[in-house]
Amino acid sequence: MKFLKAKPKQPTPASEGACPAPDTAAPPGWRARLKSSLSKTNRALIHLFSGAKIDESLFEALEDALLMADAGVAASGFLIQALRQKARAEHMGDGEAARAALRALLAELLQPLERPLAFDGPPPRTILMTGVNGAGKTTSIGKLVHYVQRQRKSVLLAAGDTFRAAAREQLIRWGERNQVHVIAQQNGDPAAVIFDAVAAARARGIDVLIADTAGRLPTQSPLMEELKKIKRVMGKALTGAPHEVFLTIDANTGQNALAQVQAFDAALGLTGLIVTKLDGTAKGGILAAIAREHPVPVVFTGTGEQIDDLQPFCAKAYAQALLA
């Protein structure tokens, strides 16, 4: 068992609330980065409203654009039907009014996904991180550590991906960068590593334990059973653990992301999503599909590679970035 020792990192104050307003202490340029990350869909939608008349051809074009943005059939149809009704009721006369209305409808659809990450209850609070290979799970853990430290909480990491040495080494590097301890083991049973990490967190008085796991497809039944075992073992090590079960999804994977949410939630009971790789190429509409078809809270969105690029999800800001 490997323990990385380092001096505790001095945390800095963080933004309060799950939806930082423009005048709060959100990282500089946060909203601009979010808008830039969704620029592909923003451009596809905005040009449809310019000089447009409110008629059926506009509604059909908007529905097609939402489908192309990965919003899915259910959410796209729901939003456009609501826009039709609103246009009739308010006698909308131009495209700009329709754009503002669609932006408000999208924000309303996404709003139930907002959920601030709180650390209520006695420590340690435990977070189990899951996701498919390549979704950015381990990188998100490094950024999440930084966020938690900004809440003035101590953190311990568990390298539960014992299958890939590269994943373990990557987590160790993030631990060194954030100056937190990492509990790791070469090979071995991931559930045993995480069990030991829970015990260490309790013994050391750690506030938050974040446990990494090996990336896996939800169709890989033995690996999904392993995740269920890890969850059970955490519960034996600490009553109520894991307190959070997060799924990391790549915003570029479209409707596959919805399928992942459905499968991982059925297996583990997800408490939140971390949406990564909103980097300007992502279409961004997948959150509308999730909100309409299988709502699981979006705790964070990642808009880049910087350590503070992981920010709490804000439905209003997200809708604004898509339809500003």
C-alpha positions in Angstrom: 0.0 0.0 0.0 1.4 3.4 -1.0 0.9 6.6 0.8 2.0 9.9 -0.7 2.9 12.4 2.0 2.8 16.2 1.4 2.1 19.3 3.4 -1.5 20.3 3.5 -2.4 22.8 0.7 -3.8 26.1 1.9 -7.3 26.4 0.4 -8.7 29.6 -1.0 -12.3 30.8 -0.8 -14.6 29.5 -3.5 -17.8 30.8 -5.1 -20.9 30.1 -3.2 -23.9 28.4 -4.6 -24.4 26.1 -7.6 -25.1 28.9 -10.0 -22.6 31.8 -9.7 -23.9 35.1 -10.9 -21.7 37.3 -13.1 -20.7 39.6 -10.2 -19.7 36.8 -7.8 -16.3 35.3 -7.3 -16.5 32.8 -10.1 -13.2 32.3 -11.9 -12.4 35.1 -14.3 -13.9 34.5 -17.7 -16.0 31.6 -16.5 -19.1 32.5 -18.5 -17.1 33.5 -21.6 -15.4 30.1 -21.5 -18.7 28.4 -21.2 -20.1 30.3 -24.2 -16.9 29.5 -26.2 -17.3 25.8 -25.3 -20.8 25.7 -26.8 -20.0 27.9 -29.7 -20.7 25.2 -32.3 -24.3 24.8 -31.4 -24.7 28.5 -30.6 -23.8 29.4 -34.2 -26.1 26.7 -35.6 -29.0 28.0 -33.7 -28.5 31.8 -33.7 -28.5 32.2 -37.5 -31.9 30.7 -37.7 -33.4 33.5 -35.7 -31.8 36.4 -37.7 -34.6 38.2 -39.6 -36.8 35.1 -39.2 -40.6 35.1 -39.3 -42.5 33.2 -36.7 -43.9 30.4 -38.8 -43.8 26.6 -39.1 -40.7 26.6 -41.2 -38.8 28.3 -38.4 -40.1 25.7 -35.9 -39.1 22.9 -38.1 -35.6 24.3 -38.7 -35.1 24.8 -34.9 -36.2 21.3 -34.2 -33.7 19.9 -36.7 -31.0 22.1 -35.2 -31.7 20.8 -31.7 -31.6 17.2 -33.0 -28.3 17.9 -34.6 -27.1 19.3 -31.3 -27.8 15.9 -29.6 -30.8 17.2 -27.7 -32.7 14.0 -28.7 -36.2 13.5 -30.1 -38.0 13.9 -26.8 -36.4 17.1 -25.6 -36.4 18.7 -29.1 -40.1 18.0 -29.6 -40.9 19.2 -26.1 -39.1 22.5 -26.5 -40.4 23.3 -30.0 -44.0 22.4 -29.0 -43.7 24.7 -26.0 -42.2 27.4 -28.2 -45.2 27.1 -30.6 -47.7 27.5 -27.8 -45.8 30.5 -26.4 -45.5 32.2 -29.8 -49.2 31.9 -30.3 -50.1 33.1 -26.8 -47.8 36.1 -26.9 -48.3 36.9 -30.6 -44.5 36.9 -31.2 -43.5 39.0 -34.2 -39.8 38.3 -34.8 -37.0 35.9 -34.4 -35.4 37.7 -31.5 -38.5 37.2 -29.4 -38.5 33.6 -30.3 -34.9 33.2 -29.4 -35.4 34.7 -26.0 -38.4 32.5 -25.4 -36.5 29.3 -26.4 -33.7 30.3 -24.2 -36.1 30.6 -21.2 -37.7 27.3 -22.0 -34.4 25.6 -22.2 -33.3 27.1 -18.9 -36.5 25.9 -17.3 -36.0 22.4 -18.7 -32.4 22.2 -17.4 -33.1 23.9 -14.0 -34.0 20.7 -12.2 -30.5 19.4 -13.0 -28.9 22.1 -10.9 -27.5 20.7 -7.6 -24.8 22.2 -5.5 -22.2 19.8 -4.0 -22.6 20.0 -0.2 -20.7 18.2 2.5 -23.4 17.8 5.1 -23.0 15.2 7.8 -20.0 13.9 9.7 -16.8 13.3 7.9 -15.5 11.6 5.9 -17.9 12.3 3.1 -17.1 9.8 0.3 -17.4 10.2 -3.5 -17.2 7.2 -5.9 -16.1 8.3 -9.3 -17.2 6.2 -12.4 -17.2 6.5 -16.2 -16.2 4.9 -19.4 -12.6 4.9 -20.7 -11.6 8.3 -22.1 -14.3 10.4 -20.6 -11.9 12.4 -18.5 -12.7 10.8 -15.1 -9.2 10.9 -13.5 -8.6 14.5 -14.8 -11.9 15.5 -13.3 -10.9 14.0 -10.0 -7.8 16.3 -10.0 -10.0 19.3 -10.7 -12.6 18.2 -8.1 -9.9 18.0 -5.5 -9.0 21.6 -6.2 -12.7 22.6 -5.9 -13.1 20.8 -2.6 -10.0 22.4 -1.2 -11.5 25.8 -2.1 -14.4 24.8 0.2 -11.7 24.5 3.0 -12.0 20.7 3.2 -9.2 18.2 3.5 -9.1 15.5 0.8 -7.8 11.9 0.5 -7.6 10.1 -2.9 -8.0 6.3 -3.5 -6.5 4.8 -6.6 -9.2 2.2 -7.2 -8.2 1.7 -10.8 -5.7 -1.1 -10.1 -6.0 -2.4 -13.7 -4.1 0.3 -15.5 -0.8 1.5 -14.1 -1.1 4.7 -16.2 -4.3 5.6 -14.4 -2.7 5.1 -11.0 0.3 7.2 -12.0 -2.0 9.9 -13.4 -3.9 10.1 -10.1 -0.7 10.2 -8.1 0.4 13.2 -10.2 -2.8 15.0 -9.5 -2.3 14.2 -5.8 1.1 15.8 -5.9 -0.2 18.8 -7.8 -2.9 19.4 -5.3 -0.7 18.3 -2.3 -3.0 15.6 -1.1 -2.3 12.0 -0.1 -3.1 9.1 -2.5 -3.6 5.5 -1.4 -2.6 3.2 -4.1 -1.6 -0.4 -4.7 -0.1 -2.2 -7.7 -2.6 -4.7 -9.0 -4.8 -6.1 -6.2 -8.5 -5.9 -5.6 -9.9 -2.3 -6.2 -12.6 -2.8 -3.5 -9.8 -3.7 -1.0 -7.9 -0.6 -1.9 -10.9 1.7 -1.5 -11.9 -0.1 1.8 -8.4 0.7 3.2 -8.8 4.3 1.9 -12.1 4.7 3.8 -10.4 3.4 7.0 -7.5 5.8 6.5 -9.8 8.7 6.0 -11.6 7.9 9.2 -8.4 7.5 11.1 -6.9 10.7 9.8 -10.0 12.9 10.3 -10.2 13.6 6.5 -13.2 15.6 5.3 -13.6 14.1 1.8 -12.5 10.9 0.3 -12.6 10.6 -3.5 -12.3 7.1 -5.0 -11.2 6.5 -8.6 -12.3 3.4 -10.4 -11.4 1.7 -13.7 -13.1 3.0 -16.8 -15.7 0.6 -18.2 -18.5 0.3 -20.7 -21.9 -0.3 -19.1 -22.2 -3.4 -21.4 -19.3 -5.1 -19.6 -21.3 -7.0 -17.1 -18.4 -8.4 -15.0 -16.9 -4.9 -14.6 -20.3 -3.4 -13.7 -20.6 -6.1 -11.0 -17.2 -5.1 -9.7 -18.5 -1.5 -9.3 -21.5 -2.8 -7.4 -19.1 -4.7 -5.2 -17.0 -1.6 -4.5 -20.1 0.3 -3.5 -21.1 -2.5 -1.1 -17.6 -2.6 0.4 -17.6 1.1 0.9 -20.9 0.8 2.8 -19.3 -1.9 5.1 -16.3 0.4 5.8 -18.5 3.4 6.6 -22.2 3.5 7.1 -23.9 5.5 4.3 -20.9 5.4 2.0 -20.5 6.2 -0.7 -22.4 9.5 -0.1 -22.0 10.5 -3.7 -21.8 8.4 -6.9 -20.7 10.5 -9.8 -20.6 9.5 -13.5 -18.2 11.4 -15.8 -19.6 11.8 -19.3 -17.9 13.2 -22.4 -20.1 15.9 -23.9 -18.9 14.8 -27.4 -20.4 11.3 -27.2 -24.0 12.5 -28.0 -26.8 10.0 -27.3 -24.3 7.5 -26.0 -23.9 9.7 -23.0 -27.7 9.3 -22.3 -27.3 5.5 -22.5 -24.4 5.6 -20.1 -26.4 7.7 -17.6 -29.3 5.2 -17.8 -27.1 2.1 -17.4 -24.8 3.4 -14.6 -27.8 4.9 -12.7 -29.6 1.5 -12.9 -26.6 -0.3 -11.5 -25.4 2.2 -8.9 -27.9 4.9 -8.2 -26.1 8.0 -9.4 -26.2 11.1 -7.4 -24.6 13.4 -10.0 -22.9 13.9 -13.3 -19.7 15.6 -14.3 -19.9 16.7 -18.0 -16.4 17.0 -19.5 -14.8 18.2 -22.8 -17.0 21.1 -23.4 -14.2 22.5 -25.5 -15.8 24.2 -28.5 -16.4 21.0 -30.5 -19.1 19.6 -28.2 -22.7 20.2 -29.3 -24.0 20.5 -25.8 -27.6 19.5 -26.4 -27.2 16.2 -24.6 -28.1 17.8 -21.3 -31.5 18.6 -22.6 -31.9 14.9 -23.5 -30.9 13.9 -20.0 -33.2 16.4 -18.4 -36.2 15.2 -20.4 -35.5 11.4 -20.5 -33.4 10.5 -17.5 -32.8 13.4 -15.2 -29.7 13.0 -13.0 -28.2 16.2 -11.4 -25.3 17.8 -13.2 -22.9 18.7 -10.4 -20.1 20.1 -12.6 -19.2 21.0 -16.2 -15.7 21.0 -17.5 -14.8 23.6 -20.1 -11.0 23.1 -20.6 -7.8 21.8 -19.2 -7.1 24.4 -16.4 -7.4 23.2 -12.8 -10.3 25.6 -12.2 -12.2 24.7 -15.4 -14.5 22.4 -13.4 -17.4 24.6 -12.4 -20.9 24.0 -10.8 -23.6 23.6 -13.4 -25.9 26.6 -13.9 -29.0 26.0 -16.1 -29.5 29.7 -16.9 -25.9 30.3 -17.9 -25.9 27.1 -20.0 -29.0 28.2 -21.9 -27.6 31.6 -22.3 -24.4 30.2 -23.8 -26.3 28.1 -26.3 -28.8 30.8 -27.3 -27.1 34.2 -26.5 
